[in-house]
């Protein structure tokens, strides 16, 4: 299972996805386990995060990144600086 990251997508790409109509999630610096029951696509407005899939390599992401997490993936989130992101579950 692979995390997909698009660094600095264009405003046109974001508008096509209606990213700015998605819900917003915010969280302070912390570390916690997470499992994705369904695919999530999110766009980071703020923050810096390291997500480590169980048995996989750490992936760094943050402000300006459009990220897709696959359904069924278990991982550990380490929020380095407070996060604010738009998100959508498929």
PDB file of N, CA, C and O in Angstrom:
ATOM      1  N   UNK A   1       0.841  -1.186   0.000  1.00  0.00           N
ATOM      2  CA  UNK A   1       0.000   0.000   0.000  1.00  0.00           C
ATOM      3  C   UNK A   1       0.881   1.242   0.000  1.00  0.00           C
ATOM      4  O   UNK A   1       1.815   1.364   0.793  1.00  0.00           O
ATOM      5  N   UNK A   2       0.567   2.141  -0.891  1.00  0.00           N
ATOM      6  CA  UNK A   2       1.432   3.285  -1.094  1.00  0.00           C
ATOM      7  C   UNK A   2       0.680   4.601  -0.913  1.00  0.00           C
ATOM      8  O   UNK A   2      -0.454   4.756  -1.367  1.00  0.00           O
ATOM      9  N   UNK A   3       1.339   5.542  -0.239  1.00  0.00           N
ATOM     10  CA  UNK A   3       0.826   6.891  -0.084  1.00  0.00           C
ATOM     11  C   UNK A   3       1.227   7.671  -1.339  1.00  0.00           C
ATOM     12  O   UNK A   3       2.395   7.664  -1.728  1.00  0.00           O
ATOM     13  N   UNK A   4       0.263   8.340  -1.968  1.00  0.00           N
ATOM     14  CA  UNK A   4       0.552   9.129  -3.166  1.00  0.00           C
ATOM     15  C   UNK A   4       0.579  10.603  -2.791  1.00  0.00           C
ATOM     16  O   UNK A   4      -0.343  11.103  -2.147  1.00  0.00           O
ATOM     17  N   UNK A   5       1.642  11.301  -3.197  1.00  0.00           N
ATOM     18  CA  UNK A   5       1.777  12.725  -2.893  1.00  0.00           C
ATOM     19  C   UNK A   5       1.986  13.510  -4.179  1.00  0.00           C
ATOM     20  O   UNK A   5       2.830  13.167  -5.008  1.00  0.00           O
ATOM     21  N   UNK A   6       1.202  14.567  -4.326  1.00  0.00           N
ATOM     22  CA  UNK A   6       1.417  15.527  -5.406  1.00  0.00           C
ATOM     23  C   UNK A   6       1.839  16.824  -4.728  1.00  0.00           C
ATOM     24  O   UNK A   6       1.035  17.480  -4.066  1.00  0.00           O
ATOM     25  N   UNK A   7       3.112  17.187  -4.899  1.00  0.00           N
ATOM     26  CA  UNK A   7       3.631  18.411  -4.288  1.00  0.00           C
ATOM     27  C   UNK A   7       3.187  19.615  -5.106  1.00  0.00           C
ATOM     28  O   UNK A   7       3.326  19.641  -6.329  1.00  0.00           O
ATOM     29  N   UNK A   8       2.656  20.602  -4.416  1.00  0.00           N
ATOM     30  CA  UNK A   8       2.278  21.876  -5.034  1.00  0.00           C
ATOM     31  C   UNK A   8       1.402  21.709  -6.284  1.00  0.00           C
ATOM     32  O   UNK A   8       1.787  22.158  -7.364  1.00  0.00           O
ATOM     33  N   UNK A   9       0.224  21.067  -6.151  1.00  0.00           N
ATOM     34  CA  UNK A   9      -0.670  20.964  -7.305  1.00  0.00           C
ATOM     35  C   UNK A   9      -1.132  22.361  -7.733  1.00  0.00           C
ATOM     36  O   UNK A   9      -1.117  23.299  -6.935  1.00  0.00           O
ATOM     37  N   UNK A  10      -1.538  22.487  -8.992  1.00  0.00           N
ATOM     38  CA  UNK A  10      -1.998  23.793  -9.481  1.00  0.00           C
ATOM     39  C   UNK A  10      -3.372  24.118  -8.898  1.00  0.00           C
ATOM     40  O   UNK A  10      -4.104  23.227  -8.466  1.00  0.00           O
ATOM     41  N   UNK A  11      -3.702  25.389  -8.892  1.00  0.00           N
ATOM     42  CA  UNK A  11      -5.032  25.808  -8.427  1.00  0.00           C
ATOM     43  C   UNK A  11      -6.117  25.175  -9.304  1.00  0.00           C
ATOM     44  O   UNK A  11      -7.195  24.843  -8.812  1.00  0.00           O
ATOM     45  N   UNK A  12      -5.836  25.008 -10.595  1.00  0.00           N
ATOM     46  CA  UNK A  12      -6.806  24.355 -11.488  1.00  0.00           C
ATOM     47  C   UNK A  12      -7.060  22.909 -11.060  1.00  0.00           C
ATOM     48  O   UNK A  12      -8.203  22.454 -11.035  1.00  0.00           O
ATOM     49  N   UNK A  13      -5.978  22.188 -10.723  1.00  0.00           N
ATOM     50  CA  UNK A  13      -6.132  20.806 -10.249  1.00  0.00           C
ATOM     51  C   UNK A  13      -6.997  20.757  -8.992  1.00  0.00           C
ATOM     52  O   UNK A  13      -7.874  19.902  -8.866  1.00  0.00           O
ATOM     53  N   UNK A  14      -6.747  21.673  -8.070  1.00  0.00           N
ATOM     54  CA  UNK A  14      -7.493  21.705  -6.810  1.00  0.00           C
ATOM     55  C   UNK A  14      -8.968  22.048  -7.055  1.00  0.00           C
ATOM     56  O   UNK A  14      -9.857  21.470  -6.430  1.00  0.00           O
ATOM     57  N   UNK A  15      -9.217  22.984  -7.960  1.00  0.00           N
ATOM     58  CA  UNK A  15     -10.599  23.372  -8.270  1.00  0.00           C
ATOM     59  C   UNK A  15     -11.362  22.230  -8.926  1.00  0.00           C
ATOM     60  O   UNK A  15     -12.545  22.037  -8.645  1.00  0.00           O
ATOM     61  N   UNK A  16     -10.694  21.463  -9.805  1.00  0.00           N
ATOM     62  CA  UNK A  16     -11.344  20.325 -10.467  1.00  0.00           C
ATOM     63  C   UNK A  16     -11.814  19.298  -9.440  1.00  0.00           C
ATOM     64  O   UNK A  16     -12.847  18.654  -9.625  1.00  0.00           O
ATOM     65  N   UNK A  17     -11.056  19.149  -8.365  1.00  0.00           N
ATOM     66  CA  UNK A  17     -11.399  18.190  -7.306  1.00  0.00           C
ATOM     67  C   UNK A  17     -12.372  18.781  -6.283  1.00  0.00           C
ATOM     68  O   UNK A  17     -12.860  18.062  -5.412  1.00  0.00           O
ATOM     69  N   UNK A  18     -12.662  20.095  -6.381  1.00  0.00           N
ATOM     70  CA  UNK A  18     -13.502  20.805  -5.393  1.00  0.00           C
ATOM     71  C   UNK A  18     -12.903  20.755  -3.988  1.00  0.00           C
ATOM     72  O   UNK A  18     -13.629  20.714  -2.995  1.00  0.00           O
ATOM     73  N   UNK A  19     -11.581  20.757  -3.919  1.00  0.00           N
ATOM     74  CA  UNK A  19     -10.868  20.630  -2.649  1.00  0.00           C
ATOM     75  C   UNK A  19     -11.361  21.636  -1.602  1.00  0.00           C
ATOM     76  O   UNK A  19     -11.497  21.301  -0.426  1.00  0.00           O
ATOM     77  N   UNK A  20     -11.623  22.861  -2.039  1.00  0.00           N
ATOM     78  CA  UNK A  20     -11.955  23.899  -1.066  1.00  0.00           C
ATOM     79  C   UNK A  20     -13.380  23.796  -0.527  1.00  0.00           C
ATOM     80  O   UNK A  20     -13.790  24.588   0.321  1.00  0.00           O
ATOM     81  N   UNK A  21     -14.132  22.809  -1.029  1.00  0.00           N
ATOM     82  CA  UNK A  21     -15.476  22.522  -0.490  1.00  0.00           C
ATOM     83  C   UNK A  21     -15.434  21.352   0.493  1.00  0.00           C
ATOM     84  O   UNK A  21     -16.427  21.067   1.162  1.00  0.00           O
ATOM     85  N   UNK A  22     -14.281  20.671   0.580  1.00  0.00           N
ATOM     86  CA  UNK A  22     -14.155  19.541   1.493  1.00  0.00           C
ATOM     87  C   UNK A  22     -14.109  20.038   2.944  1.00  0.00           C
ATOM     88  O   UNK A  22     -13.802  21.200   3.208  1.00  0.00           O
ATOM     89  N   UNK A  23     -14.416  19.144   3.862  1.00  0.00           N
ATOM     90  CA  UNK A  23     -14.334  19.456   5.292  1.00  0.00           C
ATOM     91  C   UNK A  23     -12.888  19.765   5.676  1.00  0.00           C
ATOM     92  O   UNK A  23     -11.948  19.415   4.962  1.00  0.00           O
ATOM     93  N   UNK A  24     -12.735  20.430   6.823  1.00  0.00           N
ATOM     94  CA  UNK A  24     -11.400  20.764   7.334  1.00  0.00           C
ATOM     95  C   UNK A  24     -11.152  20.005   8.637  1.00  0.00           C
ATOM     96  O   UNK A  24     -12.038  19.890   9.484  1.00  0.00           O
ATOM     97  N   UNK A  25      -9.933  19.492   8.778  1.00  0.00           N
ATOM     98  CA  UNK A  25      -9.489  18.814  10.005  1.00  0.00           C
ATOM     99  C   UNK A  25      -8.239  19.515  10.495  1.00  0.00           C
ATOM    100  O   UNK A  25      -7.345  19.843   9.715  1.00  0.00           O
ATOM    101  N   UNK A  26      -8.189  19.743  11.810  1.00  0.00           N
ATOM    102  CA  UNK A  26      -7.018  20.384  12.422  1.00  0.00           C
ATOM    103  C   UNK A  26      -6.568  19.567  13.626  1.00  0.00           C
ATOM    104  O   UNK A  26      -7.383  18.984  14.341  1.00  0.00           O
ATOM    105  N   UNK A  27      -5.263  19.539  13.834  1.00  0.00           N
ATOM    106  CA  UNK A  27      -4.727  18.820  15.000  1.00  0.00           C
ATOM    107  C   UNK A  27      -3.368  19.405  15.362  1.00  0.00           C
ATOM    108  O   UNK A  27      -2.579  19.799  14.503  1.00  0.00           O
ATOM    109  N   UNK A  28      -3.129  19.443  16.671  1.00  0.00           N
ATOM    110  CA  UNK A  28      -1.860  19.949  17.183  1.00  0.00           C
ATOM    111  C   UNK A  28      -0.774  18.880  17.073  1.00  0.00           C
ATOM    112  O   UNK A  28      -1.058  17.710  16.814  1.00  0.00           O
ATOM    113  N   UNK A  29       0.455  19.299  17.271  1.00  0.00           N
ATOM    114  CA  UNK A  29       1.593  18.379  17.243  1.00  0.00           C
ATOM    115  C   UNK A  29       1.315  17.198  18.176  1.00  0.00           C
ATOM    116  O   UNK A  29       0.969  17.383  19.343  1.00  0.00           O
ATOM    117  N   UNK A  30       1.471  15.985  17.647  1.00  0.00           N
ATOM    118  CA  UNK A  30       1.180  14.768  18.412  1.00  0.00           C
ATOM    119  C   UNK A  30       1.608  13.557  17.599  1.00  0.00           C
ATOM    120  O   UNK A  30       2.073  13.687  16.466  1.00  0.00           O
ATOM    121  N   UNK A  31       1.444  12.370  18.193  1.00  0.00           N
ATOM    122  CA  UNK A  31       1.778  11.115  17.513  1.00  0.00           C
ATOM    123  C   UNK A  31       0.702  10.101  17.864  1.00  0.00           C
ATOM    124  O   UNK A  31       0.352   9.944  19.034  1.00  0.00           O
ATOM    125  N   UNK A  32       0.166   9.400  16.838  1.00  0.00           N
ATOM    126  CA  UNK A  32      -0.932   8.468  17.096  1.00  0.00           C
ATOM    127  C   UNK A  32      -1.047   7.451  15.947  1.00  0.00           C
ATOM    128  O   UNK A  32      -0.657   7.741  14.816  1.00  0.00           O
ATOM    129  N   UNK A  33      -1.586   6.261  16.248  1.00  0.00           N
ATOM    130  CA  UNK A  33      -1.823   5.263  15.208  1.00  0.00           C
ATOM    131  C   UNK A  33      -3.129   5.572  14.469  1.00  0.00           C
ATOM    132  O   UNK A  33      -4.035   6.188  15.030  1.00  0.00           O
ATOM    133  N   UNK A  34      -3.221   5.139  13.204  1.00  0.00           N
ATOM    134  CA  UNK A  34      -4.431   5.365  12.424  1.00  0.00           C
ATOM    135  C   UNK A  34      -4.578   4.256  11.386  1.00  0.00           C
ATOM    136  O   UNK A  34      -3.591   3.758  10.844  1.00  0.00           O
ATOM    137  N   UNK A  35      -5.829   3.878  11.120  1.00  0.00           N
ATOM    138  CA  UNK A  35      -6.133   2.925  10.049  1.00  0.00           C
ATOM    139  C   UNK A  35      -7.185   3.548   9.152  1.00  0.00           C
ATOM    140  O   UNK A  35      -8.181   4.091   9.630  1.00  0.00           O
ATOM    141  N   UNK A  36      -6.958   3.466   7.842  1.00  0.00           N
ATOM    142  CA  UNK A  36      -7.885   4.023   6.852  1.00  0.00           C
ATOM    143  C   UNK A  36      -8.884   2.954   6.423  1.00  0.00           C
ATOM    144  O   UNK A  36      -8.514   1.984   5.761  1.00  0.00           O
ATOM    145  N   UNK A  37     -10.161   3.132   6.804  1.00  0.00           N
ATOM    146  CA  UNK A  37     -11.218   2.196   6.401  1.00  0.00           C
ATOM    147  C   UNK A  37     -11.568   2.398   4.933  1.00  0.00           C
ATOM    148  O   UNK A  37     -11.946   1.452   4.242  1.00  0.00           O
ATOM    149  N   UNK A  38     -11.440   3.646   4.456  1.00  0.00           N
ATOM    150  CA  UNK A  38     -11.675   3.949   3.050  1.00  0.00           C
ATOM    151  C   UNK A  38     -10.577   4.908   2.590  1.00  0.00           C
ATOM    152  O   UNK A  38      -9.865   5.488   3.410  1.00  0.00           O
ATOM    153  N   UNK A  39     -10.447   5.067   1.282  1.00  0.00           N
ATOM    154  CA  UNK A  39      -9.410   5.944   0.752  1.00  0.00           C
ATOM    155  C   UNK A  39      -9.679   7.387   1.166  1.00  0.00           C
ATOM    156  O   UNK A  39     -10.816   7.858   1.116  1.00  0.00           O
ATOM    157  N   UNK A  40      -8.625   8.078   1.573  1.00  0.00           N
ATOM    158  CA  UNK A  40      -8.738   9.501   1.906  1.00  0.00           C
ATOM    159  C   UNK A  40      -7.815  10.298   0.989  1.00  0.00           C
ATOM    160  O   UNK A  40      -6.662   9.931   0.762  1.00  0.00           O
ATOM    161  N   UNK A  41      -8.356  11.394   0.470  1.00  0.00           N
ATOM    162  CA  UNK A  41      -7.541  12.370  -0.246  1.00  0.00           C
ATOM    163  C   UNK A  41      -7.600  13.652   0.568  1.00  0.00           C
ATOM    164  O   UNK A  41      -8.671  14.067   1.010  1.00  0.00           O
ATOM    165  N   UNK A  42      -6.447  14.277   0.765  1.00  0.00           N
ATOM    166  CA  UNK A  42      -6.426  15.512   1.555  1.00  0.00           C
ATOM    167  C   UNK A  42      -5.446  16.511   0.956  1.00  0.00           C
ATOM    168  O   UNK A  42      -4.516  16.161   0.228  1.00  0.00           O
ATOM    169  N   UNK A  43      -5.697  17.764   1.296  1.00  0.00           N
ATOM    170  CA  UNK A  43      -4.834  18.859   0.845  1.00  0.00           C
ATOM    171  C   UNK A  43      -4.408  19.643   2.072  1.00  0.00           C
ATOM    172  O   UNK A  43      -5.246  20.209   2.774  1.00  0.00           O
ATOM    173  N   UNK A  44      -3.100  19.680   2.333  1.00  0.00           N
ATOM    174  CA  UNK A  44      -2.568  20.327   3.523  1.00  0.00           C
ATOM    175  C   UNK A  44      -2.486  21.846   3.335  1.00  0.00           C
ATOM    176  O   UNK A  44      -1.816  22.340   2.428  1.00  0.00           O
ATOM    177  N   UNK A  45      -3.174  22.562   4.202  1.00  0.00           N
ATOM    178  CA  UNK A  45      -3.108  24.024   4.222  1.00  0.00           C
ATOM    179  C   UNK A  45      -1.960  24.493   5.105  1.00  0.00           C
ATOM    180  O   UNK A  45      -1.305  25.494   4.811  1.00  0.00           O
ATOM    181  N   UNK A  46      -1.724  23.765   6.185  1.00  0.00           N
ATOM    182  CA  UNK A  46      -0.660  24.075   7.145  1.00  0.00           C
ATOM    183  C   UNK A  46      -0.099  22.776   7.695  1.00  0.00           C
ATOM    184  O   UNK A  46      -0.746  21.730   7.643  1.00  0.00           O
ATOM    185  N   UNK A  47       1.107  22.859   8.219  1.00  0.00           N
ATOM    186  CA  UNK A  47       1.648  21.746   8.977  1.00  0.00           C
ATOM    187  C   UNK A  47       2.762  20.975   8.295  1.00  0.00           C
ATOM    188  O   UNK A  47       3.105  21.188   7.133  1.00  0.00           O
ATOM    189  N   UNK A  48       3.306  20.060   9.096  1.00  0.00           N
ATOM    190  CA  UNK A  48       4.393  19.189   8.679  1.00  0.00           C
ATOM    191  C   UNK A  48       4.176  17.860   9.393  1.00  0.00           C
ATOM    192  O   UNK A  48       4.063  17.818  10.618  1.00  0.00           O
ATOM    193  N   UNK A  49       4.118  16.773   8.619  1.00  0.00           N
ATOM    194  CA  UNK A  49       3.746  15.463   9.154  1.00  0.00           C
ATOM    195  C   UNK A  49       4.670  14.385   8.599  1.00  0.00           C
ATOM    196  O   UNK A  49       5.132  14.467   7.461  1.00  0.00           O
ATOM    197  N   UNK A  50       4.929  13.379   9.419  1.00  0.00           N
ATOM    198  CA  UNK A  50       5.590  12.162   8.949  1.00  0.00           C
ATOM    199  C   UNK A  50       4.602  11.023   9.191  1.00  0.00           C
ATOM    200  O   UNK A  50       4.195  10.776  10.326  1.00  0.00           O
ATOM    201  N   UNK A  51       4.220  10.331   8.119  1.00  0.00           N
ATOM    202  CA  UNK A  51       3.315   9.181   8.224  1.00  0.00           C
ATOM    203  C   UNK A  51       4.123   7.937   7.889  1.00  0.00           C
ATOM    204  O   UNK A  51       4.753   7.853   6.834  1.00  0.00           O
ATOM    205  N   UNK A  52       4.095   6.966   8.812  1.00  0.00           N
ATOM    206  CA  UNK A  52       4.835   5.721   8.606  1.00  0.00           C
ATOM    207  C   UNK A  52       3.855   4.560   8.503  1.00  0.00           C
ATOM    208  O   UNK A  52       3.256   4.162   9.503  1.00  0.00           O
ATOM    209  N   UNK A  53       3.685   4.010   7.287  1.00  0.00           N
ATOM    210  CA  UNK A  53       2.822   2.830   7.146  1.00  0.00           C
ATOM    211  C   UNK A  53       3.395   1.667   7.951  1.00  0.00           C
ATOM    212  O   UNK A  53       4.613   1.508   8.025  1.00  0.00           O
ATOM    213  N   UNK A  54       2.526   0.851   8.556  1.00  0.00           N
ATOM    214  CA  UNK A  54       2.996  -0.316   9.303  1.00  0.00           C
ATOM    215  C   UNK A  54       3.859  -1.173   8.381  1.00  0.00           C
ATOM    216  O   UNK A  54       3.403  -1.607   7.324  1.00  0.00           O
ATOM    217  N   UNK A  55       5.099  -1.415   8.781  1.00  0.00           N
ATOM    218  CA  UNK A  55       6.026  -2.219   8.004  1.00  0.00           C
ATOM    219  C   UNK A  55       6.633  -1.485   6.808  1.00  0.00           C
ATOM    220  O   UNK A  55       7.306  -2.100   5.981  1.00  0.00           O
ATOM    221  N   UNK A  56       6.398  -0.172   6.715  1.00  0.00           N
ATOM    222  CA  UNK A  56       6.901   0.584   5.568  1.00  0.00           C
ATOM    223  C   UNK A  56       7.831   1.715   5.967  1.00  0.00           C
ATOM    224  O   UNK A  56       8.189   1.861   7.136  1.00  0.00           O
ATOM    225  N   UNK A  57       8.209   2.499   5.000  1.00  0.00           N
ATOM    226  CA  UNK A  57       9.123   3.623   5.208  1.00  0.00           C
ATOM    227  C   UNK A  57       8.345   4.903   5.522  1.00  0.00           C
ATOM    228  O   UNK A  57       7.247   5.099   4.999  1.00  0.00           O
ATOM    229  N   UNK A  58       8.904   5.783   6.374  1.00  0.00           N
ATOM    230  CA  UNK A  58       8.261   7.058   6.693  1.00  0.00           C
ATOM    231  C   UNK A  58       8.126   7.936   5.447  1.00  0.00           C
ATOM    232  O   UNK A  58       9.005   7.953   4.585  1.00  0.00           O
ATOM    233  N   UNK A  59       7.007   8.667   5.369  1.00  0.00           N
ATOM    234  CA  UNK A  59       6.742   9.583   4.266  1.00  0.00           C
ATOM    235  C   UNK A  59       6.451  10.953   4.863  1.00  0.00           C
ATOM    236  O   UNK A  59       5.562  11.095   5.702  1.00  0.00           O
ATOM    237  N   UNK A  60       7.207  11.963   4.425  1.00  0.00           N
ATOM    238  CA  UNK A  60       7.008  13.316   4.942  1.00  0.00           C
ATOM    239  C   UNK A  60       6.104  14.091   3.992  1.00  0.00           C
ATOM    240  O   UNK A  60       6.218  13.984   2.771  1.00  0.00           O
ATOM    241  N   UNK A  61       5.196  14.882   4.587  1.00  0.00           N
ATOM    242  CA  UNK A  61       4.258  15.676   3.810  1.00  0.00           C
ATOM    243  C   UNK A  61       3.875  16.906   4.615  1.00  0.00           C
ATOM    244  O   UNK A  61       4.102  16.972   5.823  1.00  0.00           O
ATOM    245  N   UNK A  62       3.289  17.882   3.925  1.00  0.00           N
ATOM    246  CA  UNK A  62       2.876  19.078   4.641  1.00  0.00           C
ATOM    247  C   UNK A  62       2.276  20.117   3.723  1.00  0.00           C
ATOM    248  O   UNK A  62       1.747  19.805   2.657  1.00  0.00           O
ATOM    249  N   UNK A  63       2.369  21.365   4.163  1.00  0.00           N
ATOM    250  CA  UNK A  63       1.726  22.490   3.494  1.00  0.00           C
ATOM    251  C   UNK A  63       1.922  22.453   1.984  1.00  0.00           C
ATOM    252  O   UNK A  63       3.043  22.355   1.485  1.00  0.00           O
ATOM    253  N   UNK A  64       0.782  22.534   1.259  1.00  0.00           N
ATOM    254  CA  UNK A  64       0.827  22.556  -0.195  1.00  0.00           C
ATOM    255  C   UNK A  64       0.794  21.199  -0.861  1.00  0.00           C
ATOM    256  O   UNK A  64       0.811  21.122  -2.090  1.00  0.00           O
ATOM    257  N   UNK A  65       0.746  20.111  -0.082  1.00  0.00           N
ATOM    258  CA  UNK A  65       0.734  18.765  -0.658  1.00  0.00           C
ATOM    259  C   UNK A  65      -0.688  18.215  -0.765  1.00  0.00           C
ATOM    260  O   UNK A  65      -1.503  18.382   0.143  1.00  0.00           O
ATOM    261  N   UNK A  66      -0.971  17.560  -1.888  1.00  0.00           N
ATOM    262  CA  UNK A  66      -2.208  16.817  -2.104  1.00  0.00           C
ATOM    263  C   UNK A  66      -1.848  15.343  -1.940  1.00  0.00           C
ATOM    264  O   UNK A  66      -1.023  14.813  -2.685  1.00  0.00           O
ATOM    265  N   UNK A  67      -2.468  14.686  -0.965  1.00  0.00           N
ATOM    266  CA  UNK A  67      -2.047  13.337  -0.570  1.00  0.00           C
ATOM    267  C   UNK A  67      -3.232  12.374  -0.609  1.00  0.00           C
ATOM    268  O   UNK A  67      -4.344  12.723  -0.211  1.00  0.00           O
ATOM    269  N   UNK A  68      -2.979  11.159  -1.094  1.00  0.00           N
ATOM    270  CA  UNK A  68      -3.998  10.106  -1.086  1.00  0.00           C
ATOM    271  C   UNK A  68      -3.480   8.925  -0.276  1.00  0.00           C
ATOM    272  O   UNK A  68      -2.398   8.394  -0.531  1.00  0.00           O
ATOM    273  N   UNK A  69      -4.287   8.529   0.712  1.00  0.00           N
ATOM    274  CA  UNK A  69      -3.987   7.373   1.563  1.00  0.00           C
ATOM    275  C   UNK A  69      -4.900   6.230   1.130  1.00  0.00           C
ATOM    276  O   UNK A  69      -6.108   6.431   1.014  1.00  0.00           O
ATOM    277  N   UNK A  70      -4.350   5.023   0.885  1.00  0.00           N
ATOM    278  CA  UNK A  70      -5.179   3.911   0.412  1.00  0.00           C
ATOM    279  C   UNK A  70      -6.053   3.300   1.515  1.00  0.00           C
ATOM    280  O   UNK A  70      -5.676   3.280   2.686  1.00  0.00           O
ATOM    281  N   UNK A  71      -7.221   2.808   1.114  1.00  0.00           N
ATOM    282  CA  UNK A  71      -8.107   2.093   2.037  1.00  0.00           C
ATOM    283  C   UNK A  71      -7.383   0.875   2.586  1.00  0.00           C
ATOM    284  O   UNK A  71      -6.681   0.179   1.853  1.00  0.00           O
ATOM    285  N   UNK A  72      -7.553   0.623   3.868  1.00  0.00           N
ATOM    286  CA  UNK A  72      -6.960  -0.546   4.506  1.00  0.00           C
ATOM    287  C   UNK A  72      -5.571  -0.341   5.080  1.00  0.00           C
ATOM    288  O   UNK A  72      -5.041  -1.231   5.745  1.00  0.00           O
ATOM    289  N   UNK A  73      -4.972   0.819   4.834  1.00  0.00           N
ATOM    290  CA  UNK A  73      -3.616   1.072   5.334  1.00  0.00           C
ATOM    291  C   UNK A  73      -3.649   1.433   6.823  1.00  0.00           C
ATOM    292  O   UNK A  73      -4.441   2.273   7.251  1.00  0.00           O
ATOM    293  N   UNK A  74      -2.784   0.791   7.596  1.00  0.00           N
ATOM    294  CA  UNK A  74      -2.561   1.165   8.994  1.00  0.00           C
ATOM    295  C   UNK A  74      -1.216   1.872   9.066  1.00  0.00           C
ATOM    296  O   UNK A  74      -0.270   1.495   8.375  1.00  0.00           O
ATOM    297  N   UNK A  75      -1.135   2.895   9.904  1.00  0.00           N
ATOM    298  CA  UNK A  75       0.075   3.709   9.936  1.00  0.00           C
ATOM    299  C   UNK A  75       0.176   4.446  11.269  1.00  0.00           C
ATOM    300  O   UNK A  75      -0.711   4.358  12.118  1.00  0.00           O
ATOM    301  N   UNK A  76       1.271   5.169  11.427  1.00  0.00           N
ATOM    302  CA  UNK A  76       1.449   6.058  12.571  1.00  0.00           C
ATOM    303  C   UNK A  76       1.652   7.465  12.030  1.00  0.00           C
ATOM    304  O   UNK A  76       2.507   7.708  11.178  1.00  0.00           O
ATOM    305  N   UNK A  77       0.850   8.379  12.541  1.00  0.00           N
ATOM    306  CA  UNK A  77       0.980   9.795  12.207  1.00  0.00           C
ATOM    307  C   UNK A  77       1.846  10.462  13.260  1.00  0.00           C
ATOM    308  O   UNK A  77       1.604  10.297  14.456  1.00  0.00           O
ATOM    309  N   UNK A  78       2.855  11.216  12.832  1.00  0.00           N
ATOM    310  CA  UNK A  78       3.634  12.060  13.736  1.00  0.00           C
ATOM    311  C   UNK A  78       3.524  13.484  13.201  1.00  0.00           C
ATOM    312  O   UNK A  78       4.133  13.835  12.190  1.00  0.00           O
ATOM    313  N   UNK A  79       2.735  14.293  13.898  1.00  0.00           N
ATOM    314  CA  UNK A  79       2.527  15.684  13.493  1.00  0.00           C
ATOM    315  C   UNK A  79       3.639  16.513  14.122  1.00  0.00           C
ATOM    316  O   UNK A  79       3.701  16.676  15.341  1.00  0.00           O
ATOM    317  N   UNK A  80       4.520  17.035  13.264  1.00  0.00           N
ATOM    318  CA  UNK A  80       5.673  17.813  13.718  1.00  0.00           C
ATOM    319  C   UNK A  80       5.249  19.246  14.042  1.00  0.00           C
ATOM    320  O   UNK A  80       5.639  19.801  15.070  1.00  0.00           O
ATOM    321  N   UNK A  81       4.448  19.834  13.154  1.00  0.00           N
ATOM    322  CA  UNK A  81       3.873  21.153  13.428  1.00  0.00           C
ATOM    323  C   UNK A  81       2.381  21.093  13.106  1.00  0.00           C
ATOM    324  O   UNK A  81       1.964  20.378  12.195  1.00  0.00           O
ATOM    325  N   UNK A  82       1.582  21.846  13.859  1.00  0.00           N
ATOM    326  CA  UNK A  82       0.124  21.775  13.797  1.00  0.00           C
ATOM    327  C   UNK A  82      -0.394  21.698  12.358  1.00  0.00           C
ATOM    328  O   UNK A  82       0.087  22.395  11.464  1.00  0.00           O
ATOM    329  N   UNK A  83      -1.394  20.824  12.164  1.00  0.00           N
ATOM    330  CA  UNK A  83      -1.933  20.545  10.844  1.00  0.00           C
ATOM    331  C   UNK A  83      -3.316  21.150  10.665  1.00  0.00           C
ATOM    332  O   UNK A  83      -4.142  21.167  11.578  1.00  0.00           O
ATOM    333  N   UNK A  84      -3.535  21.645   9.453  1.00  0.00           N
ATOM    334  CA  UNK A  84      -4.866  22.051   8.995  1.00  0.00           C
ATOM    335  C   UNK A  84      -4.962  21.557   7.566  1.00  0.00           C
ATOM    336  O   UNK A  84      -4.129  21.899   6.726  1.00  0.00           O
ATOM    337  N   UNK A  85      -5.997  20.739   7.285  1.00  0.00           N
ATOM    338  CA  UNK A  85      -6.110  20.170   5.943  1.00  0.00           C
ATOM    339  C   UNK A  85      -7.567  20.016   5.547  1.00  0.00           C
ATOM    340  O   UNK A  85      -8.441  19.820   6.391  1.00  0.00           O
ATOM    341  N   UNK A  86      -7.815  20.109   4.230  1.00  0.00           N
ATOM    342  CA  UNK A  86      -9.099  19.725   3.659  1.00  0.00           C
ATOM    343  C   UNK A  86      -9.003  18.221   3.439  1.00  0.00           C
ATOM    344  O   UNK A  86      -7.929  17.706   3.129  1.00  0.00           O
ATOM    345  N   UNK A  87     -10.134  17.506   3.600  1.00  0.00           N
ATOM    346  CA  UNK A  87     -10.090  16.060   3.397  1.00  0.00           C
ATOM    347  C   UNK A  87     -11.405  15.542   2.829  1.00  0.00           C
ATOM    348  O   UNK A  87     -12.465  16.146   2.995  1.00  0.00           O
ATOM    349  N   UNK A  88     -11.298  14.395   2.152  1.00  0.00           N
ATOM    350  CA  UNK A  88     -12.451  13.752   1.538  1.00  0.00           C
ATOM    351  C   UNK A  88     -12.226  12.249   1.552  1.00  0.00           C
ATOM    352  O   UNK A  88     -11.167  11.776   1.137  1.00  0.00           O
ATOM    353  N   UNK A  89     -13.218  11.488   2.028  1.00  0.00           N
ATOM    354  CA  UNK A  89     -13.134  10.028   1.985  1.00  0.00           C
ATOM    355  C   UNK A  89     -13.937   9.526   0.790  1.00  0.00           C
ATOM    356  O   UNK A  89     -15.057   9.971   0.543  1.00  0.00           O
ATOM    357  N   UNK A  90     -13.341   8.589   0.057  1.00  0.00           N
ATOM    358  CA  UNK A  90     -14.021   8.014  -1.120  1.00  0.00           C
ATOM    359  C   UNK A  90     -14.701   6.717  -0.756  1.00  0.00           C
ATOM    360  O   UNK A  90     -15.324   6.085  -1.610  1.00  0.00           O
TER     361      UNK A  90
END
